[in-house]
């Protein structure tokens, strides 16, 4: 500590360099942690046990192609095979993204709610105002709006939502806030959305609910054999696709952070090396009274390590404040906390800071441990 405090301003600036580097990494990687936690909470709300899309469509999309491409004839085929595969519900759906004047977006979802209740497909949904969609709404231009979508589009109960020049959907229900992806959904009857989109014989995908959810993986494999034209994804498959996308994003963000980490490491190496040159006579005295070269080596490495760990702890704190700022900035655009500092991320940050300090101190420590005692004592 005495060695580090010999030049307090230089030490402080070096620590700040590590703080900025670690904080930027924490903020970048916290985005992936936030999305990963949200997915873990939302996987049961993405849909029923199995989601069927057309084979060959975009494999990175969890809902299917942005253009409806699944022939509706497969709905009848799946219903005909219901007894064989333990299927209790088969429901086609249409999805279409929509923007808003604020620049944020939401998804319009069409499902045959005349036969399947909305909260059967999405069990976690709770009604805040109005009513759910029912059998009488088969072709009606009515909508149930998620809380975040209602806020984004400035919709209230009884308002009209315009999806094209001709069709205006009346808001008959607004959902309670659920802190999930479905908060940004607007649910409308399937037949009505078919007419609005001009699609009569295609769907974005088909949802399948099973008698026993534990058979989802086995049933999905069996459906693939029976219907090779289709791709069947379980909730676990959907989560894996999304988690893989998040991991790719994490690698990209870590690569960006690595630049600032390297700069921070060079700052630590420079500070410690300067300290070694300024304390050459001190190291000579230590060696002269019996200290081994390994002791000097360890002393310098520990100084470097201490610098980096202090900076790492400060970086985690500043990074945490940064995630609060990010979540505050996007609170009106999304309904989930997109940036979260988890214990895993905090340990990773400390570990990287420690490795950074260790590597940065090796060269200065080697230089200090190899000083010739007589030459070191002769330095002024």
VOBASE-334824 format. One record per residue: residue in one letter; x, y, z of N, C-alpha, C, CB in turn. Coordinates in pm, whole numbers, plus 32768, in hexadecimal, padded with zeros to 4 digits. Atoms other than C-alpha are relative to their C-alpha. Last residue first. Glycine has a CB too. Example, Ala and Ser with C-alpha at 12.3 -4.5 7.8 and 13.67 -1.06 7.14 Angstrom:
2
S7FAE7F897FFA85577F9682CA7FB3806D80498029802E7F72A80597F89800084CE7E3E830C805A807880007F9D8003807D
***
This chain:
380
X802E7F947FAA87CC831E7D957F6B80028006803480877FCFX805D7FA0803C882F81CE7D097FD7806880657F857FB97FCAX7FB87F8C8032896781297D9C7FA680677FBF80677FD57F9FX7FDA7FAC7F8E8899803C7E728049807D7FD280587FB18061X80797FC57FC587F07FB27D388021805D80737FA17F93802FX802D7F95805A893F7F827C877F878045803A7FE17FC87F75X7F9F7F937FFC89CE7EBF7DAE7FD680757FA880897FCF7FD5X80047FB97F7F88927DED7DD780608078800080257F9F8073X7F7F801E7FC0886D7D8D7C67800C8057807C807A80197F9DX7FA57F907FE586FD7DA77C1180807FCE80427FBB80698058X7F7D8016803E86677C637B8C8061807580157FEE7FE77F6CX7FBE80737FC285397C5B7C76808C7FE77FC97FAB7F827FEEX7FDA7FE27F7684D07DBB7C1680507F8E803E7F85801E8054X7F977F9A800184D47D767A9F8032801C808D7FCC80827FC1X7F868042803384127C327AC78074806380027FEA7FC97F70X7FCF80567F9383127CE67BA080817FB97FD67F957F988028X7FBF7FAD7F9982EC7DFB7A99803A7FAC80727F9C80648039X7F867FC3803682B47CF0798B8043805D80667FE0804E7F81X7F958062801681C17C1B7A55808180407FD07FD47F977F9CX7F927FF57FA080ED7D357AE480757FA57FE67FCD7FE58087X7FC17F7C800B80057D6879BB8078800E805C7F9B806D8020X7FB27FF9807D7FBC7BF379A6804A80857FF57FA47FED7F86X7F9480617FFA7F527BE07B14805A800A7F857FC87F72800DX7F997FCE7FA67E8A7D217B0780787FA380067FC78013808AX7FC57F89803F7DCA7CAF79D38070803780567F95806B7FE9X7FA6803480697D907B597A6D804880737FBC7FB17FAD7F97X7F8E80407FBE7D037C057BA380657FCA7F9B7FCF7F8E805BX7FAC7F957FC87C277CEF7AD6807D7FC480427FB080548066X7FB97FC380717BA67BC67A0C805C806F80307F9D80377F98X7F9D805E80347B507B0A7B4B8051803A7F8E7FBB7F827FD1X7F9080047FA17AA87C377BE8806E7FA47FCE7FCF7FD2808BX7FBB7F7F800679D37C6A7AB080788003805E7F9E80738024X7FB47FFB807D797C7AF97A99805080817FF87FA27FF47F87X7F8B80567FEE79187AF57C0880577FFF7F837FD57F708023X7FA67FBB7FA278317C207BCF80807FAE80167FB880198086X7FBE7F948049779B7B7B7A988062804A805A7F9880627FC7X7FA4803C806277507A3A7B54804E806B7FB57FB37FA87F9CX7F86802B7FBA76BE7AFE7C7880667FC27FA17FDD7F9B806DX8013807A7FB475CE7BA37B80807F7FDC804C7FD67F8C7FA2X7F7E802F7FCE75D97D0A7B097FE77F88805C804D8073804DX7FFE80337F7774997D387A40808F7FD680237F9C7F898012X7F7780047FCE74527DFE790480007FD980938047808A7FEBX7FA98039806773157DCA783580917FF8802D7FF780537F81X7F7E7FC77FDE72257DF2795A80677FC27FA280267FE78097X7FA980557FB070E07D9478AC8081804C801E801F7F7B7FB8X803E801B7F7E6FB97E60782C80547FA480577F787FC37FECX800C808F7FE870607F0777057FCD7FEA808D80877FB77FEAX7FFB8048807F704D8064766E7FED7F6A80118083801B7FBCX807A7FE5804C6FE2813F77937FFA7FB27F7E7FF580947FE3X807480317FB670E380A978837F7E80167FB37FF780448088X8056804D805C71F680D377817F7F7FD28042804C7F887FCBX800B7FC0808372B981EE78297F9D7FB87FA4808980077FBFX80527F867FF272768170798A7FE7803F7F7880448065805EX808B802C7FE972F5801479317FA28078800E7FF87FA8807DX8032803D807C743280AB789B7F6D7FD8801080547F857FDAX80197F9480607469819179C77FC77FC97F7E8081804E7FE4X80787FB97FD1744080707ABB7FDC80707F9E8016803A808EX80748053802575357FA879E77F7E8041802F800E7F73803BX801A7FF4808F763180C67A007F887FAE7FD480797FD67FB1X80457F808013761180D47B7A7FDE80157F6C805680758034X808680127FCA766B7F627B7D7FAD80807FF280077FD58094X804E804A806477917FA87A987F727FE8802C80437F7C7FE2X80257FA08068780C80B47B897FAF7FBC7F92807E80417FC4X805D7F9F7FC678017FB77CA67FD180657F978042804A8076X808080447FEB789C7EA17BD77F988061803680117F878060X80418011808179AC7F8D7B5E7F7A7FBA800B80597FB37FA5X803B7F8180267A027FF67CC17FB57FF67F7B806B806B7FF7X80717FEA7FA47A337E8C7D1F7FBA80847FE0803180008093X806C805C80257B077E547BE87F8680138058802F7F708008X80447FCD80777BD97F8C7C287F8C7FA97FD68062800C7F8EX80467F877FD37C287F147D877FB4803E7F8B80648067803BX8075802C7FB47C747DBE7CF37FB280778036802A7FA48073X8069803480587D587E507BE67F837FD8804C80357F897FB1X80337F9580567E287F287CCE7F887FD07FAE806F80347FA3X80517FAA7FAA7E4A7E0E7DCA7FC180737FB1805580368074X807E80477FE87EC07D1E7CBB7FA280568054801B7F798046X804E7FFD807D7FC97E147C487F777FC18013804C7FB87F90X80267F74801680457E457DAB7FA8800E7F84807D80587FF3X806E7FE37FA4803A7CCC7DE37FD380927FF480297FE38091X8079803C803981107C977CAC7F86801E805780127F677FF1X802A7FAC8071820F7D8F7D307F817FC97FC1806F80097F96X80287F7D7FCE822A7CE17E827FC980577F8F807680478045X8087800C7FC882307B857DE87FCB808680307FFF7F9B8072X805B8020806E835E7BDC7D107F6F7FFC803280267F777FBEX80137F83804B840F7C837E347F9D7FEA7F8F808780347FC8X804C7FA77FA983DC7B497F077FE180847FB9804D801A8083X808C8029800784497A677DE77FA8805980577FF07F6E802AX803F7FC58077858F7B2B7DCA7F6B7FDD7FF680487FD07F82X7FE4804A807A85E17AC57F327FBD80457F897FCF7F6D800DX80778028804C85E47BC0804F80297FB87F807FA9807C7FDFX801E808F8003871F7BB581237F877FD47FB27FF17FD38087X801680337F7887747D12819C7FC97F7280007FA0805C804CX7F8380017FB488127D6D804F7FEE7FC9808C8039808C8008X7FAF8074802786DD7D057F88807D7FF680578028800A7F6BX804880797FD986007DF4804980507F837FDF7F787FFB7FBBX7FF2800E7F6F87077F0680277FBA7F8080307FC4807C8049X7F7680287FE587187ED17EAE80187FEB8094806180687FCAX7FF7808F801B859B7ED97E98808E7FCB80197FD57FE27F6EX804A80467F96859E802B7F4480067F697FED7F6D802E8003X7FA980037F8A86AF80A77E587FBC7FB680748025808F802BX7F90805C801885DE80437D29805A7FF5807C8052802F7F87X7FDF80417F8184A580E97DB480747F9D7FF07F867FB88037X7FF27F9C7F97846881E87CA0802F7FC480847F7C80488014X7F8C7FAB801D84B280E87B9080168067806F7FED80477F7AX7F8780507FF283C37FE87C2C807C80577FE97FFE7F8A7F9CX7FE480137F7282B180EA7C5B807F7FB180177F8D7FBB8042X7FCC7F807FCF82C9814C7AEE80237FF680947F9980717FE9X7F777FF68032829F7FDC7A9580418083802D80017FF77F67X7FAB80587FAE816F7FC27B78809280097FD27FCE7F6E7FF8X7FF87FCB7F7880C980F17AD9805E7FAC80567F7680058040X7FB07F86800181198081797680138038808D7FBE806A7FA7X7F7580278017809B7F1F79B1805B807B8003800E7FB77F79X7FCE803F7F867F597FA57A4980947FDC7FF07FAD7F818021X7FF27F967F9D7F228090792280377FC880837F7880478018X7F857FB880217F697F7478308018807280637FF980387F70X7F8F80537FD97E5E7EA578DF808580437FE37FF97F7B7FB9X7FF57FFA7F6F7D617FBF78C180767FAF80337F817FD08040X7FCC7F7A7FE17DA57FDA774B8013800F80977FA2806E7FCAX7F72800180267D797E62772C80408086802080117FDF7F6AX7FB8804E7F9B7C327E7477EC80957FFC7FE47FC87F728006X7FEB7FAA7F8C7BB77F91770D80497FB680707F7980358033X7FA97F9180287BEC7EBB75D9801F805A80777FBF80527F8EX7F76802E7FF67B5D7D8676808062806F7FDC80167F887FA7X7FCC7FDF7F7A7A127E3B76B580947FDE800B7FB27FB6806CX7FF67F6E7FF779CD7E32753F803E802880867F7580427FEEX7F947FD7805A7A1E7CBF75318015809680027FE37FD17F72X7F8480157FB679427C897663807880287FAB800C7F6D802CX7FF27F947F9E78207D2975A780807FF180527F868003805DX7FE77F83804878507C42747D8018807380627F8A80217FA2X7F778008803578717B0E7559802580817FB7800D7F887FA1X7FA27FF07F90773A7B72761C809080007FCF7FEB7F908067X7FFC7F727FDC76777BA274D88061801C80727F7480308027X7FB87FBF806E76D57A457469800C8095801B7FB87FE87F79X7F7380217FEE766A79C275BE805680417F9380157F688000X7FCD7FA97F95751D7A7B75A080967FE780137FB57FE78084X7FF87F78803674D979D6744F8039806080687F75802F7FD3X7F8F7FFE805D752E788374E48013808B7FC37FEC7F977F90X7F887FFB7FAE744578C8760A807C80027FA780047F898060X7FF07F7A7FCB732C791D75198081800D80517F8880268055X7FE97FA58071735577DD7455801B808D80327F887FFF7FA0X7F778017802F737A771375968022805E7F8D80127F6D7FD5X7FA47FC17FA2723F77AE762B80907FF07FD27FEE7FC5808CX800D7F6F80127175775574F680648048805A7F70802F801EX7FBE7FDE807F71F675F275057FFF80967FE87FBD7FB77F8BX7F71800A7FEA719575D87675805080237F8480257F75802EX7FDA7F877FB870387656762780968002801B7FB1800C8083X80367FFE7F78701F753F752780278085804080357F878054X7FA97FD07F95705A757C73B87FB87FF980858030808F7FE3X80457FFE7F7E6FBF74BC729680638026806E7FBF7F76801FX7F9C7FFE7F967039750871367FB680118084806A80727FEAX800F7FA67F8F6F4A74A4702280757FF780617F7E7FE38049X80057F7580326F7574146EC78000806480717F8580157FA8X7F787FCC80176FE972CB6F618003808F7FCA80487FA57F9FX800E7F8A80566E8972906FEB8089803F7FE87F9E8068803FX8081800680456E78713070807FF180737F9C7F8D80048066X7FFF807680586FEC712170D77F7F7FFA7FAE80117F7E8053X7F9E7FE680696FF17285715D80057F8C7F9D808A8018803DX80427FA980636EB07240721D805F801E7F8D7FD180848043X805E8054804B6F5D711B72CC7FB880527F947F997FC0805FX7FB28057805A708471F773307FA47FAA7FAA805F7FA68052X7FC77FA980696F98730173B980517FAD7F9D8059806E803FX806A7FE380616ED671F37474803480567F8E7F8B80458045X801C807C804B70107171751F7F9780197F947FD07F918060X7F8D801E8055707C72D075847FE77F847FAA807C7FEB8055X7FF07F9E806B6F22733675FE80737FDC7FA28018808A803BX7FE6804A807C6EDB71F776C38020805C7F8B7F887FA97FDCX7F8080467FF76F0072A7781380247FB27F837FFD7FA48075X7F957FA7802E6DE8739477B180897FBE80058001807F8053X7F91800A7FA06CEE727777D3807480537FCB802A7F6A8017X803E80337F856B9C72AE772880697FF9806F7FC17F747FE7X800380907FE96C4E738276287FB97FDB8082808E7FC98001X8001801B7F706C1874E375A27FEB7F6B80147F918052804AX803580847FDD6C7C7533743C800B7FED8097804D7F8E7FB5X7FE080287F766CB4768E73AE7FB87F7D80227FD980708064X806D80497FBE6CB876BE7235802F7FDA808C7FD57F807FADX7FDD807E7FC06D8977B771747F867FC28040806D80168069X7F747FF27FD76D8B78F970AD80327F7F803E801180768063X7FF07FCF7F776C4B788C700380948013801C7FC07F9D8067X7F7D80127FC16BE178576E9A7FFD8037808F806F80467FADX7FE0808F7FF56A9D78206DDA80867FE480427FFF7FC17F77X807580577FEC69E4796C6DE180257F6F801C7FA880077F88X7FCD808A80016AEC7A7A6E0B7F8C7FA4801F80757FED8068X8016803780856A897BDE6DAE80367F747FF0803D80597F99X7F7F801A80416B297C6C6EE87FF17FCB7F7280507F9D8051X7FAF7F867FFD69E77D0C6F6380837FEE7FB4801C8028808FX80397FA0805E69127BE46EF58055807E7FF87F7180258029X7FF08036808869F17AE96FA37FD080647F987FB37F7B7FF2X7F787FDC802969F97BCE70D480207FC67F7680667FCF8067X7FFD7F71801C687E7BB570EF808A802B7FCF7FD98050807DX80447FE8807F68847A3B70CC800380947FDB7F6E7FCF8007X7FB380358071698A7A1771DD7FBF80247F7B800E7F69800BX8031807E803868DC7AF372DD804B7FDA7F807F6A80097FE3X807A7FEA805069BB7C0473737FD17F797FCB801980667F8AX8043807A80296AC87C0374827F7D80227FB97FE57FA4807AX808D7FDD80106BB37D2B74A47FBC7F867FC37FEE80827FA5X8055804080646D097CC9752D7F7680427FFC7FF27F6A801CX7FF57FB3807B6E087DA475E17FAD7FC47F908091800A7FD6X80327F797FE46DA77D25773B800280577F8280548042806FX808B7FF5802C6DD47BC976A77FC2808780247FAC7F90803CX80077FDC808C6F4B7BF676C97F7180147FD080447F977FABX7FD78067805F6F3C7BF878437FEF80307F717FB17F808016X7F6E7FFC800A6F1F7CE0796E80357F927FA6803F7FF5808AX7FC980807FD66DB47C7579A180967FF97FFC7FC97F957FABX7F718005801A6CF87DBD799780397F7D8036804880798040X7FAE7FCF7F936B877D77799D80937FF57FD97FE47FB18081X7FC880607FA26AE07D46784E804B80458070805C7F9F7FB7X7F747FDC7FE96A027E3F779A80357FA6806F800F80998026X7FBD802F7F8768B87DCF7705808F803080067FFB7F688009X806680307FA267B47E397604803D7FCE80827FAE7F927FC1X7FBF80397F8B68977F13752B7F937FDA806580678064803FX80297FC27F8367DB7F4B73E580417FB880767F668000800EX802080607F9868967EE772AB7FDF804A808280767F9C8016X7FE87FC37F7D688F7FD1717F7FCF7F9F806B7FB8808C800CX8025804A7F8768AD7F337027802B80498080803F7F757FFEX808E80237FF568A180006EE67FD87FC980897FDC7F9A7F98X80597F91802069E480C06EC67F6E7FE1801C800F80277F6FX7FF07FD7808C6AB27FBE6F7E7F99806E7FE57FED7F857F9DX7F97805680366AF17F4F70E4801680167F6B7FDE7F708019X8006800880936A2E8067718E80777FB07FCC7FFF808E7FC1X7F788018803069F4803173017FFA7FEB7F6980417F838048X7FF4804D807C68B280C9738480937FF97FD67FAB803F7F90X7FBC7FBE806F687F813774EC80057FA67F86809080298028X805F7FBF80596775809775CB8040804A7F8C7FAE805F804EX8077805280186866804576E67F9C804E7FAC7FC17FD28085X805480137F8A699A811F76BE7F887FAB7FDB7FD28088803BX8085803880116AB4812275C27FBA7FF2808780077F787FBAX805C7FA27FBD6BE5820575C67F6F7FD57FED8014808F7FC9X805B7FCC80656C9D812874C87F9B806380387FB87F8F7FBCX7FB57FD880766DC580EC75AF7FA880447F9980447F877FC2X7FB67F867FDF6CF380EB76EC804B80357F8780637FE58073X80627F957FEA6BF77FF6765F80478083801E7F9E7FDC8073X80317FD880846D137F2175D67F9B8071800C7FC27F897FB7X7F977FB0803D6DB37F1E77317FD680307F7580827FB07FF8X7FF07F817FB96C6F7EB077D98069805A7FBF80267FE78090X7FA2800B7F916C1C7DA776D7801B8088803D80837FC07FD2X7F7D7FC0800C6AEC7DEE760080547FE9807D7FEF80967FE6X7FD57FFA7F7569B47D1E75C6809380287FFE7FE97F74804BX7F77801F7FD669267D6C746E800B80048097806380617FC0X7FED7FDF7F7367E07D8173AD808B7FD2802A7F917FBF8059X7F877FAE7FF967917D86723980108034808F7FFB80777F99X80127F767FD466957C6B72468087804980077FBB80048089X7FD57FA8806D66CC7B3471747FF7809380287FAC7FE87F83X7FB9804C806766BF7A2A7284803580597F917FA67F967FC6X7FA17FA5804066697B1D739D80497FC17F8A806680318065X804A7F9D804F652C7A6D7412805C805D7FB17FA68053805BX8037803E807865FC7941747F7FB880647FA67FA07F908026X805280787FF466C87A0D75757FC87FD17F7C7F8F8018805FX80448021807D67D77B14759D7FB57F7D801080647FF87F8BX7FB1804F805E68297B7E77017FB17FEE7F7F80267F78803DX801C808E800967757C9777B780657FBC7FA37F717FE87FCEX804E8036806F67907DFF782A7FED7F6B8008804180237F7FX807D7FB8801D68AB7E6E790E7FB87FB97F8F801C80957FDCX80017F887FAF69D57DC879B77F7E804D7FF2807480577FDCX80497F8F803669B37C65793A8002807580607F707FD87FE0X806E7FD97FA76ABF7B7279A27FC280807FCA803280148092X80437F81801C6BAA7AB978B87F8C801880617FCE80047F6FX7FDC7F9A7F9D6C8179A879567FB480837FEC8094801B7FFAX803B80107F796BD4788878A7801D8072806180337F81803DX7F9E7FB47FB26C1E78F977417FD080058091801380917FC5X7F867FFC804F6B6E7803765B80718046804C7FE580477F7AX7FD5808B800F6A6477AE775C80837FF97FB27F937FAD7FB8X7FAD80267F8E6A55791E77C3801E7F6A80057FBC8029807FX7F7F7FBC800369E1797B7665805A7FD480747FED80968005X7FF97F867FB068CC78797669808D803A7FFD7FD37FE68091X7F9C80117F9668C6777E754D800D8084804A808A7FD37FC6X8000808B7FD2679C7751746580627FE7807280227FA47F8CX808A802F7FF8673278B6740F7FF87F7080327FBD800D7F79X80307FFC7F776891792074707F6C7FD8800C8013808A8038X808F80208007691278AA731E7FC17FFB808B7FEB7F797FBAX8019808B7FDD6A5F796373407F6B7FE57FFD803B7FDD808CX80858034801C6ADF7AA772A77FF77F6D80207FDB80187F6EX800D809180026C087B5773407F6F7FD87FE680317FC38084X808D8021800A6C6E7CBD72FB7FF47F6A7FF07FBC804C7F8AX8028806D80586DCC7D0473767F6A7FEE800480477F7E8028X804B80677FBB6E507E4A74077FD77F987F997F85803B804AX805A8056804B6F437F5873A97FB57F9F8056804C7FB67F99X7FFF80867FC67006808474217F997FAA7FB77FE28004809AX7F8F804C8033704381B27344800B7F76803B807E80498019X7F8F7FF07FA46F68829D740E807B7FB47FD27FD97FD3808AX7FC47F7D80136E7882BD72EA8079801580587F9A806B801AX80517F947FCA6E38814A72F5804880847FEB7FE27FE98097X7FB67F957FBF6EAF8010724F7FA180668038806080427F9FX80317F79801C6DF97ECD71FC80558064804D7F6A800E8026X7FC87F937FAF6E757D6971E37FC480867FD7809980057FF3X7FCF7F9480546D8E7C5F71528036806F80597F8F80347FA2X7FB87F967FBA6D407B0D71E6802C806A7F9C807A7FC6804DX7FC27F9E80596C3B7A1771748046806880557F9780437FA1X7FF27F747FD56BD878E37239804380537F92805380088083X7FA77FB080566B56778571F88009808E80377FCD80027F6DX802D7F78801E6AC676C57320806480467FA47FED80528082X7FB17FD580746ACE7551736F7FCC80897FD77FF67F987F89X80257F8580466A5974DF74C5805F801B7F8E7FFF80788061X80827FD17FCF6A50739475837FD0807E7FB9800780198095X80167F7080126B6772D574D57F7480258031801280297F6AX80257FC67F7F6BC2717F755E7FEB80957FFA80697FE08065X7F907FB87FC56C7F711A74237FDF80418088802F80697FA1X7F84804C800A6B98700C739E80728043804C80277FEF7F6EX800880737FA66A5970B1741980837FB280027F8D7FA47FD6X80007FD77F736AB371FE737A80027F89805F7F878057801CX7F9F80567FBA6B13717172258002801A8096808B80157FC6X8020808C801E69DB71FB717A805C7F9F804980087FE87F6AX807880227FB46A117348722B7FD97F6E7FE87F8D805D7FDAX7FD7800F7F746B73735571A47F897FDB8057804280808034X7FAF80797FF66AFB73147042802C7FE78091807A800A7FA5X80578075800869E574167064804D7F7F800F7FB480007F7DX80517FFB7F876ADB752270D67FA57F8680067FAD80838005X7FBC804D7F986BCB74B26FC67FB680078085808E80328012X8029808C80096AD275266EBF80427FAB806C80237FC87F75X8062801E7F986B1076886F3C7FCF7F707FFA7F8A805D7FF5X8087801C80366C4976996E667FA07FD6807080077F927F93X802C80867FD96D6F772C6F307F737FE77FCA80047FEE809BX7FDD806280666E0A78546E747FD57F718023809480037FE8X8048807F7FE76D9C79926F26801A7F9C7F907F688019800CX806D800B80616EAE7A986EDE7FB97F7B80188035800A7F6CX804F7F867FF56F867AEE700B7F8C80067F9E805980787FEBX7FE17F9C80656FEF797F70097FAD807E80157FE87FC77F74X80128026808A6FC878BF714C802380727FA27F727FD27FE8X808D800280226F8B791872B77FE77FD57F6F7FC480898016X8048805E7FAB70DE78C6734C7F6F7FF27FD78008802B8091X807C7FC47FD171A4796072307FB47F9A80537FAA80327F8BX7FE27FA87F8F731078F7720F7F83804080398062806C7FD6X7FEC804E7F8672AE77CB713D802080558078806D7F9B7FEBX7F917FCA7FB2721D78AB702A800E7FB780867FEE80968017X800E7F727FDF713377CC6F6580718029805D7F76801D8041X7FB87FAC805F71B476856ED77FED809480177FD67FDF7F76X7F738025800970B275A76F7E804480567F9580107F687FDFX7FDA8045807C6F6976606FAA80967FE480007FD980547F85X7FEA7FA3806E6F0476B07110802D7FB07F858069806E8026X7FE6803A80836E7175E3722E800E806F7F997F907F9D7FD7X801B7F9880636E83764F7399802E7FCE7F78804880868026X7FB6800D807D6E69753F749F7FD580707FA17FEA7F747FBEX7F91805E7FF16E057551760E80587FF87F847FCB7F788021X801780887FCE6D31768B75F8807B7FA77FF87F907FC07FB2X806D804780426DAA77F075CB7FEF7F76803C80197FF67F6BX7FED7FEF80906EBC78E576217F917FB97FB480887FCA7FD6X80677FA880356E3178F67784800F80157F69800480848047X8084803F7FF66EE677CA78157F9280557FC47FE17FE3808EX80078072805A7031784F77957F797FBB8003806D7F9C8022X80687FF780666FF179A278347FEE7F827FAD801F80707FA7X80827FE77FC470A9798B79807F907FF47F9A7FFD808A8040X801A80697F9F71DE78E678F07F77800F8041806B7FFE806AX80268079804A71C879CD77C67FDF7F8E805F806F7FD67FA0X80897FEC803271C37B0078A87FD07F857FB47FF9807B7FA5X805B80117F8F72F77A7C795E7F6F800F7FD380208065806EX7FFE808E7FDA73B27A4E78167FA17FE5807580907FD38025X8051804B805F73497BA577987FF87F6D80268039800E7F73X808B7FD67FF473CC7C4A78D17FA47FB47FA47FF380937FE5X8035803B7F85750E7B8078D37F6C802380138051802E8079X8017808E8017754D7BDB77677FC67FBC807A80807FBD7FD8X807080088060751E7D4C77B07FDE7F6F7FE38022804B7F7DX807D80037FB275F87D2878E77F877FFC7FA47FF8807B805CX8028808A7FE877177CCC77FD7F807FF6805280707FB58048X80178048807D77307E2C77707FCB7F73801A80817FF97FADX80787FCC804077037EDA78BF7FDF7FB37F81801080967FE1X807580267FAF77FF7DFB79707F7F802F7FBD800B803B8090X8018808E801678FF7E2078587F837FD3804B807A7FAE802BX8036800F808878DC7F9B785F7FE27F6E7FE1806380387F98X808A7FD0800279037F9979D97FC37FF17F757FF98093802DX805580687FC57A3D7EBF79C47F6D802A7FFC802B7FE38092X7FFA807880537AEA7FAD78D37FA27F948033808F7FC97FFAX80497FE6807D7A7780E879867FFC7F837FA9804280757FB3X808E7FF17FDF7AE580637ADC7FAE80137F7F7FEB80798060X803780867FED7C327FEB7A4E7F6A8006801C80497FB88074X7FFA804380827C7E814779C97FC77F738008808F7FFC7FCCX80737FD0804D7C0681DE7B117FFD7FC17F75800280987FF4X807680467FCD7D0081037BCB7F84802A7FB17FEC801D8097X7FF7808B802F7E1681897AED7F877FAF802C80817FBE8034X80217FFF808F7DA682F07B2780067F737FC58060805E7FB3X808F7FE9800E7DA582B47CA07FD57FFC7F6D7FDA8087803EX8046807B7FDA7F00821B7C997F6A800E7FED801F7FDC8093X7FE98062806A7F8A83417BD77FB87F7D801F80977FE77FEEX804C7FD580767EE984367CC8800F7F9A7F8F802E808C7FD0X809180187FF57F5F83737DFB7FB080277F847FCA804B8075X802F7FA5806880D1835C7D997F677FF27FF980437FE17F73X7F8F7FA58015816F82BF7ECF7FDD80697F98807E7FB37FD6X80267F7B7FD48018822E7F1D807280657FF37FD07FFC808FX806A7FCA8056805880F87E4D7FDE809080237F837FAA800BX7FCE7FEF808881A880AE7EEF7F98803E7FA4802D7F7A7FC8X7FA77F8C7FFE812080EC80498037801C7F7580727FE98064X80547F8780008000800080008057807D80007FA18001807A
***
